[in-house]
Every structure is written in C-alpha cells, then in structure tokens.
C-alpha cells in the first residue's frame, strides 16, 4: 500500500512538471512568433502586363495591418512650394525634387478606413496625403517613400528663366524628408485611389486578406510587398515579378508602360491635319497624350523632337511649291530659340493643373481667332487676303501638274 501511494505522488509531480514545461514552451513559441513578425504570402509570383494579386497572412489579434507595395523602378517627382506662409504671408519658392520616387506605390489600409479615403476624394485637388495617413492610423507604417533622397533648391522665377533650379539647400532631417515625400507622392500620382486602397479585410483571429490590381501600364520588374502593424512589427519582404513584352514598352522617365500601336496611329492622324494647318501637330498631340495619363513634363519634352520629323517633311514640300517666306520664318525662328530656353524649366516648375489651365486657354483663344476669321464680316474686309490665298492655291495646282507631267 505504501508503494502505491509513493507511485501516485511521483506520478502527480511528473504530470505537474510536464504541464509546466508545455506552458513554458508555448509561451516561448508565442514570444518567438511575436518577435518574428507577421506571416505574409501571395497567390502568384509572376504577372504579365499587370494583373490581380491576392495577399493573405496572419498578424497578432486585435491589431490593424497595413500593406505597402512599391516597384523597384524609380521615377522623378518634383514640386514647387510657392504657397504663402500662414504666419508671415511670404512665399518660400523652394523647389523639391527627387529621382527616387517608386514608379508604383500603394498603401493598402484596413477596409474600416474606407470613409477616410472617400472623404479625401470629395476634397478634390485639396486632399492631403499626410491627412489620409494620419486619419487611417498609418503614420508609423508609412515608410518606403520617406527613405528616398530629396533635394531642395531655393529658387526664383529668374533662376528658371536662365536655366537654373536655384541654390541647393542642406539636406532635410528625417521628419521633414518624410513630410515632403508625401507631397511628392501626390505631385506624381495625383489621385487618392492611385496611392491608397482599402481592400484589406482582417478577421478576429488576426488573419487578413487583401487585393491588389496592378494596372497594365505599370513598370516592369520586381514589386515589393510588406505587411506592417507598426514600425517594428512587420513581415518578411515578398516579391512579385511583372513582365512587359512588345508592343508594350516601358518609358523610364514617365514611369509608365505604353502600347506603341496607340501613339503610332494617333501621331499619324494628328500630323496629317497638323501639317495641313502649317504646324507639326504637336499642339494637338500634346493635350491628347496628357489625357492618356503621361506626365506633362515628359509629354512636352517628347513632342518637341518628334515634331521635327513632320516639320522637316513639311518644310521640304512647302519650299517646293514656294509657300515659305524665309525672312519672316528666320525672324520667328530666332524668337522661338529664346523661348525654347525658357519653356522647359517653367514646365518643370508648374503643376499638371496649371499646365492644363494655361494650355487650355491658349487653345480656346486660338480657336476663337480662327473662327472669327471665317465670319462674313472678316472675309469682306480681307478680300486681298482671299486673292492671295487663291493665288497660292493656283500655284500649288500648277506645281502638282508639272510634277505629274514630269513623272510621265
């Protein structure tokens, strides 16, 4: 009987000791999981010309999860701070620029913050990236763009005219660099839905699911995905490869992929009518490319050299039928050389909205002037011009006739 009780006591101590070890092991395992961070996975590792990615994972219960996605390709972003200071009323005229903004960046927030994004959309052009991040509780998780190097210049209108960005200022501290990176994101991507998404569902046990629709016009290469709860607790980095094949090509200075067939046929039609009106077609091509989503700075720079092809052909053909007045043409050309030095830097300093406003009014004024010149009253007062036009038409027909006879 005594041996029985001894065995029972030994068995009880063994069970108690074993239970304590299991509890300690579970505690250690839980601590290790917390230390390691968040589990994260994606349903596919490769895309072709964009597509949908489903992101799943698990985080500590009761915690908000945020997902940052960015591309390995970078692009330039710039912003001129010319807003009056609320206290002094003075305009700072500081030009911020970086070549390291991700060509694609999205921050996915929990779906409960959808109202925050909807409110920002209602604010139109006045919405703020920093306000959305703050209201969505994402201030501690926003990180990737804030790491990028941003240069700032003390500039003036005169500096831009002579082709200078101004005086390079000392580097900013981490906090100010982060704030300016948010402003550059808005300057580059403009819309709320481009930078933010609320397609992230979190269950009570900490599991989460998010969806990312990568547009077909995004950059090729690697895309990095990172889930965060706060600055310290985050997942391992997951990568997805996006491939782009012809006729799609990536425009590195625009940060976008385009299908070459579209611009080709567009330029063909525009140039035909542009040369007909005595221009290269750039004034028509420019606003159309902006509407397609290309940055206005890249559009202005790209259209300039491409117009040379139509201009060269136009000059040759107009000179053959003697429609060119070289004295007037050279005079106008000298003035255009001067303007060509001023224009590019001014384009870099203005926003897309300002560009559209200026360009739109120029087109409206030109259209009004051309329409006025077709009215009966104008035509009656300018009979001499009509006679000249008839003479030019007659010469063109004669030249075409001689060319045809010479071909025979």
C-alpha positions in Angstrom: 0.0 0.0 0.0 2.9 2.4 0.9 4.4 1.7 -2.5 1.1 2.5 -4.2 1.0 6.0 -2.6 4.6 6.6 -3.4 4.0 5.8 -7.1 0.9 8.1 -7.1 2.8 11.0 -5.6 5.6 10.6 -8.1 3.1 10.4 -11.0 1.4 13.6 -9.8 4.7 15.5 -9.7 5.6 14.2 -13.1 2.3 15.4 -14.7 2.6 18.8 -13.0 6.2 19.3 -14.1 5.3 18.2 -17.6 2.4 20.6 -17.8 4.6 23.5 -16.6 7.2 22.7 -19.3 4.5 22.7 -22.0 3.2 26.0 -20.8 6.7 27.5 -20.9 7.3 26.1 -24.4 4.0 27.6 -25.6 5.0 30.9 -24.1 8.4 30.8 -25.8 6.8 29.8 -29.1 4.3 32.7 -28.8 7.1 35.1 -28.0 9.1 33.9 -30.9 6.1 34.4 -33.3 5.6 37.9 -31.9 9.3 38.6 -32.4 9.4 37.2 -36.0 6.5 39.5 -37.0 3.7 38.8 -39.5 3.2 35.9 -41.8 2.6 37.1 -45.4 2.1 35.3 -48.7 0.8 36.0 -52.2 -1.2 33.8 -54.7 1.2 34.3 -57.6 4.8 35.3 -58.0 4.7 36.5 -61.6 2.5 38.8 -63.7 2.5 39.7 -67.4 1.4 43.3 -68.1 -0.2 43.7 -64.7 -3.0 41.8 -63.1 -4.6 40.9 -59.8 -2.7 39.7 -56.7 -4.3 38.2 -53.6 -2.3 38.8 -50.5 -3.0 36.8 -47.3 -1.4 36.4 -43.9 -1.7 36.4 -40.2 -0.9 39.1 -37.6 -1.4 39.4 -33.8 -5.1 39.5 -32.9 -6.8 42.9 -32.4 -4.1 44.7 -34.5 -4.6 46.8 -37.6 -2.5 45.6 -40.5 -1.2 47.8 -43.4 0.4 46.7 -46.6 3.0 48.7 -48.6 3.6 47.8 -52.2 6.3 49.5 -54.4 8.2 48.9 -57.6 12.0 48.5 -58.0 11.8 51.1 -60.8 12.1 54.7 -59.8 10.9 57.9 -61.4 11.3 61.7 -61.0 8.9 63.7 -58.9 9.1 67.5 -58.3 7.1 70.2 -56.6 7.5 73.9 -56.2 6.4 75.2 -52.8 5.1 78.7 -53.5 2.2 78.7 -51.1 2.2 81.8 -48.8 3.3 81.1 -45.2 0.2 81.3 -42.9 2.1 83.4 -40.3 4.3 85.7 -42.5 2.4 85.7 -45.8 5.7 85.2 -47.6 6.1 82.7 -50.4 9.1 80.4 -49.8 9.8 79.4 -53.5 11.5 76.2 -52.6 11.8 73.5 -55.3 11.7 69.9 -54.1 12.9 67.2 -56.5 13.8 63.5 -56.3 14.7 60.8 -58.9 13.9 58.1 -56.4 10.2 58.0 -56.0 8.9 54.5 -56.8 7.3 54.3 -60.2 4.4 52.5 -58.4 3.4 52.9 -54.8 0.3 51.8 -52.9 -0.6 51.7 -49.2 -3.4 49.3 -48.5 -5.3 50.2 -45.3 -8.0 48.2 -43.4 -11.4 48.4 -45.0 -12.8 50.2 -41.9 -10.9 53.3 -43.1 -12.8 53.4 -46.5 -14.6 56.5 -45.3 -11.3 58.3 -44.8 -10.4 57.7 -48.5 -13.9 58.6 -49.7 -13.7 61.9 -47.8 -10.3 62.7 -49.4 -11.8 62.1 -52.8 -14.5 64.6 -52.1 -11.9 67.2 -51.3 -10.7 67.2 -54.9 -7.3 68.7 -55.6 -7.1 70.0 -52.0 -6.8 66.5 -50.4 -3.6 65.7 -48.4 -1.6 62.5 -48.3 -0.4 63.3 -44.8 -4.0 63.8 -43.5 -5.2 60.5 -45.1 -2.2 58.6 -43.5 -2.9 60.2 -40.1 -6.7 59.6 -40.2 -6.1 56.0 -41.3 -3.7 55.4 -38.4 -0.9 54.6 -40.8 1.7 57.2 -39.6 4.0 54.6 -38.1 3.8 52.2 -41.0 4.3 54.6 -43.9 8.0 54.2 -44.7 9.3 53.4 -48.1 9.0 56.7 -49.9 10.2 58.5 -46.8 13.6 56.8 -47.2 14.2 58.3 -50.6 16.7 61.2 -51.0 15.0 64.5 -51.8 16.9 67.6 -53.0 15.6 71.1 -52.4 16.5 74.4 -54.0 15.9 78.0 -53.1 14.7 79.2 -56.5 13.3 82.3 -58.2 11.5 82.9 -61.4 14.7 84.5 -62.9 16.6 81.3 -62.0 14.2 79.2 -64.0 14.5 81.6 -67.0 18.3 81.3 -67.1 18.1 77.5 -66.8 18.9 77.1 -63.2 16.9 75.4 -60.4 18.4 77.8 -57.9 20.7 77.3 -54.9 20.9 73.8 -53.4 19.9 73.8 -49.8 21.2 71.5 -47.0 19.6 68.0 -46.6 16.4 67.8 -44.6 16.0 65.9 -41.3 14.2 62.6 -41.3 10.8 64.1 -40.2 10.8 66.8 -42.8 12.0 64.4 -45.5 9.1 62.1 -44.7 6.6 65.0 -44.9 8.0 66.2 -48.3 7.9 62.7 -49.7 4.1 62.6 -49.1 3.8 65.9 -51.1 5.9 64.5 -53.9 3.7 61.3 -54.0 0.7 63.5 -54.5 2.5 65.6 -57.1 3.4 62.5 -59.0 0.4 60.3 -58.7 -2.3 63.0 -58.0 -5.3 60.8 -57.2 -6.3 59.2 -53.9 -7.1 55.8 -55.4 -3.7 55.6 -57.1 -1.8 55.9 -53.8 -4.3 54.3 -51.3 -6.6 51.3 -51.2 -8.9 49.9 -48.5 -9.2 46.4 -50.0 -7.9 44.8 -46.8 -10.1 42.5 -44.6 -8.9 41.5 -41.1 -10.5 38.6 -39.2 -10.8 38.4 -35.4 -8.1 35.8 -35.2 -5.6 38.1 -37.0 -5.8 36.5 -40.4 -6.1 39.0 -43.3 -6.8 39.2 -47.0 -6.0 42.0 -49.4 -6.4 42.5 -53.1 -4.0 44.4 -55.4 -4.9 45.3 -59.0 -1.7 46.1 -60.8 -2.6 48.2 -63.9 -1.3 47.2 -67.3 0.6 50.5 -67.7 2.8 49.9 -64.7 6.6 49.4 -64.8 8.2 46.0 -65.4 10.5 44.4 -62.9 10.1 43.5 -59.2 7.4 44.6 -56.9 8.0 44.5 -53.2 5.2 43.7 -50.7 5.5 44.3 -47.0 2.8 44.0 -44.2 3.1 46.1 -41.1 1.4 46.6 -37.7 3.7 49.3 -36.6 7.3 50.5 -37.2 8.8 47.4 -35.5 6.3 44.6 -36.2 6.4 43.7 -39.8 6.5 40.7 -42.2 9.4 39.5 -44.4 9.6 41.1 -47.8 7.7 39.3 -50.6 8.5 40.0 -54.2 6.4 39.7 -57.4 7.8 40.0 -60.9 5.9 41.9 -63.6 6.9 41.2 -67.2 6.3 43.5 -70.2 6.5 42.4 -73.8 6.3 44.1 -77.2 4.4 46.0 -78.5 4.3 47.3 -74.9 7.4 49.3 -73.8 8.4 51.0 -70.6 9.0 54.8 -70.6 11.6 55.2 -67.8 11.2 58.9 -67.4 7.4 58.7 -67.3 7.3 55.6 -65.0 4.6 54.0 -67.3 4.3 51.3 -69.8 2.5 52.1 -73.1 1.4 50.1 -76.2 3.2 51.5 -79.2 0.4 51.0 -81.6 -1.8 53.6 -80.0 0.7 56.5 -80.1 1.8 55.5 -83.6 -1.7 55.7 -85.2 -2.6 58.8 -83.1 0.5 60.6 -84.4 -0.3 59.6 -88.0 -3.7 61.2 -87.9 -2.6 64.2 -85.8 0.4 65.0 -88.1 -1.7 64.8 -91.2 -4.0 67.5 -90.0 -1.3 69.4 -88.2 0.9 69.9 -91.3 -2.3 70.8 -93.2 -2.6 73.8 -90.8 1.0 74.8 -91.1 2.2 73.1 -87.8 3.8 69.9 -86.8 0.8 68.6 -85.0 2.4 69.0 -81.5 -0.3 71.4 -80.3 -2.9 68.6 -80.9 -0.7 65.7 -79.8 0.3 67.4 -76.5 -3.1 67.6 -74.7 -4.1 64.1 -76.0 -1.0 62.5 -74.5 -1.6 64.3 -71.2 -5.2 63.0 -71.2 -3.8 59.5 -71.6 -2.0 59.9 -68.3 1.6 60.7 -69.2 3.3 63.4 -67.1 3.0 66.9 -68.7 6.8 67.4 -68.4 7.6 64.2 -70.4 4.9 65.0 -73.0 6.2 68.5 -73.6 9.8 67.1 -73.9 8.8 64.2 -76.1 6.6 66.0 -78.5 9.3 68.6 -79.3 11.8 66.3 -81.1 9.1 64.1 -82.7 7.6 67.2 -84.3 10.9 67.7 -86.2 10.1 64.7 -88.4 6.8 66.3 -89.6 8.3 69.8 -89.7 11.3 68.7 -91.9 9.0 66.9 -94.3 6.6 69.9 -94.3 9.5 72.4 -94.9 10.7 70.4 -97.9 7.3 70.1 -99.5 6.2 73.8 -98.8 9.5 75.1 -100.2 9.0 73.1 -103.4 5.7 75.0 -104.1 7.3 78.3 -102.9 4.9 78.8 -99.9 7.7 79.8 -97.5 8.7 83.4 -96.7 12.3 82.8 -95.4 12.8 86.3 -94.0 9.7 86.1 -91.8 10.5 82.5 -91.0 14.0 83.2 -89.7 12.8 86.1 -87.6 10.2 83.9 -86.0 12.8 81.2 -85.5 15.2 83.4 -83.6 12.4 84.3 -81.2 11.5 80.6 -80.8 15.1 79.8 -79.9 14.9 82.2 -76.9 11.6 80.8 -75.8 12.9 77.2 -76.1 15.4 78.0 -73.3 12.8 79.4 -71.0 9.9 77.0 -71.6 11.4 73.7 -70.3 12.4 75.0 -66.9 9.0 76.7 -66.4 7.3 73.4 -67.4 9.2 71.7 -64.6 8.0 74.2 -62.0 4.3 74.2 -62.8 1.8 71.6 -61.8 -0.3 69.5 -64.1 -3.4 71.5 -63.2 -1.6 74.8 -64.1 -0.3 73.2 -67.3 -3.8 72.2 -68.4 -5.2 75.6 -67.5 -2.6 77.5 -69.5 -2.7 75.2 -72.5 -6.5 75.1 -72.5 -6.8 78.8 -72.6 -4.2 79.1 -75.4 -6.2 76.6 -77.5 -9.5 78.4 -76.7 -8.1 81.8 -77.8 -6.6 80.4 -81.0 -9.8 78.6 -81.8 -11.8 81.8 -81.3 -9.4 83.8 -83.5 -9.6 81.2 -86.3 -13.4 81.1 -86.1 -13.6 84.9 -86.2 -11.5 84.8 -89.4 -14.2 82.7 -91.1 -17.1 85.1 -90.4 -18.6 87.0 -93.4 -17.6 90.4 -91.9 -14.0 89.5 -91.6 -13.9 87.9 -95.1 -15.4 91.0 -96.6 -12.8 93.3 -95.1 -9.9 91.0 -96.1 -10.6 90.4 -99.8 -7.0 91.0 -100.6 -6.0 88.0 -98.4 -8.5 85.9 -100.2 -6.9 86.9 -103.5 -3.5 85.8 -102.2 -4.9 82.5 -100.9 -6.4 81.9 -104.4 -3.0 82.7 -106.0 -1.3 80.2 -103.6 -3.8 77.6 -104.5 -3.3 78.2 -108.2 0.5 77.8 -107.8 0.1 74.6 -105.8 -2.1 73.1 -108.5 0.4 74.2 -111.2 3.3 72.7 -109.3 1.4 69.5 -108.8 0.5 69.4 -112.5 4.2 69.9 -113.6 5.3 67.2 -111.1 2.8 64.8 -112.6 3.9 65.6 -116.2 7.5 65.2 -115.2 6.8 61.8 -113.8 5.3 60.7 -117.1 
